[in-house]
Each structure stands twice: as structure tokens, then as C-alpha cells.
Amino acid sequence: MKETDPYVAALITLHHGLDRQGPGDEQCSREILAQLPALSETPLILDAGCGTGAAALLLAEHYSRSRVIAVDLSNDFLDTLRQEAERRALGERIRCVHGDMLQPAVPAESLDLIWSEGAVYVVGFEHALRNWKALLKPQGLVIVSEMSWFSENIPTEASDFWRRAYPGMEPEEGNRRRAEAAGYRMLFTRRLPTQAWWDGYYSPLLGKLDTVADTTDAVLRSVLEETREEIALFRRYARFYGYTFYIMQSTT
């Protein structure tokens, strides 16, 4: 997808000004980071599909001698990240790149860690893992949050919606198999807490929906309707699906 794609442009408009462009939680991310194997003293890290950089900022702070490459399709989001990085005195260690998260223009076998929250659905979970593998150092790490089914008995209403919105959505075990097929070992998984969806994403997003509700843009109107349906379904069926963090290590 490109920033000029009408659907992508509508999503950017809807999420402009929000701290997060997808569900996430700083405490959950910190707990994951605390369980990771040690990285090199000066790790090179990629935040793929960074949005306004909640993860990039956290990674730069957690790994105090790291360099973080933050890649996103939206210049608006990257501008917000640059400003916040400067405010936190992290501007020299976070490099913002406008472009494709699968092609971050780094040398082969140079990355210690790739982190991607709620973004790989755009290109496909396994496709992203296979593309990133050549960029990782031996035994490099990949942490991805991916929409996943938590149960085999999914209510029809939820199943129908997500089969339309994200046909590639899989149960957690299916994603584990896809990761192994792409050349990774699964170190552990961690589900994003349900409350984090509301605190960090859906509640602010509901407020934003109201501010753009009178738009005349047909694509944006469609995105608004889909988003309202998504939120209503999650309110009813959160126990059946959500984001799972997959913490993986390259087998080579």
C-alpha cells in the first residue's frame, strides 16, 4: 500500500493526532522487553510500521545505546515522532524513514531486533517474516503484534466481519506454524490485555470518530462505518480474538 491510496489516506486522516494508531500498551511492551535475550551493546533496531512512534520511543529509551530506524508510510506520523524524539533528547538515535517497512534500506544481517505493532496485516504475517529474515543478525529477534483468534468457536458475527476485514487472520497456533516455516523459533507469546484496547486506542478513537463524522469523503465515511462496527464487535466478543505478541528468534 502507498500513502496516496485512498483507503490508506482515510486511515491516516482518522488516526491523525492520536497517540497510537493501533492497540498497544507500554507496560505490556516493557514486560516483553524484560524477557528478551540480551542484545549487542549498541543494537540496531527497526520499528516497522511505526506510526507516531510509541514503540520507537520506548525502544530507544529501553536500549540506551541503541539506534532505532522508524519506518512508516505517513510523513505526518513521522513528523510527530521526530518532534517527540527531539523533546525527549532522542533525536540523534531515532532515524525516521518514509517508505516500505519491508524494505528499510539497511544492510543484510545488520538488525538486532525488529519490532512491529499492528502493522504486518498490511503485507501478511509470514510474508513480512520471510522478507525481514535476511536483514537480521544471526539469532536476531522479531517481535510482532498480530490479530489472532483465541478460540475455535468464533461467533458468526465476529467471524464474518474479520474474514472481510482481514482474511489472513489466523489462530495463534497457525501463526506459530507460519513463523516456524519462515525460519524462526517461537520464544513466547503474550496477548495484549483487553483493557489496553480501550485505554490506549478505542476510547481516543471514538472521540476522533465524532470529529470527522460529517465528512463528505466517501472512502473516509466507509472507514468510519467499518471502525464503528469493529469497536462494537470487540465490546461483545473480545474474549474470542485480539492482538497477540509473537516473540521470535531467527534460527540462523
Buried (B, 14 or more C-beta within 10 A) or exposed (E): EEBEEEEBBBBBBBBBEBBBBBBBBBEBBEEBBEEBEEBEEEBBBBBBBBBBBBBBBBBBBBBEEBBBBBBBBBEBBBEBBBEBBEEEEBBEBBBBBEEBBBEBEBEEBBBBBBBBBBBBBBBEBBBBBBBBBEBBBEEBBBBBBBBBBBEEEBBEEBBEBBEEBEEBBBBBEBBBEBBBEBBBEBBEBBBBBEEBBBBBBBEBBEEBBEEBEEBEBEBBBEBBEBBBEBBEBBEEBBEBBBBBBBBBBBEE
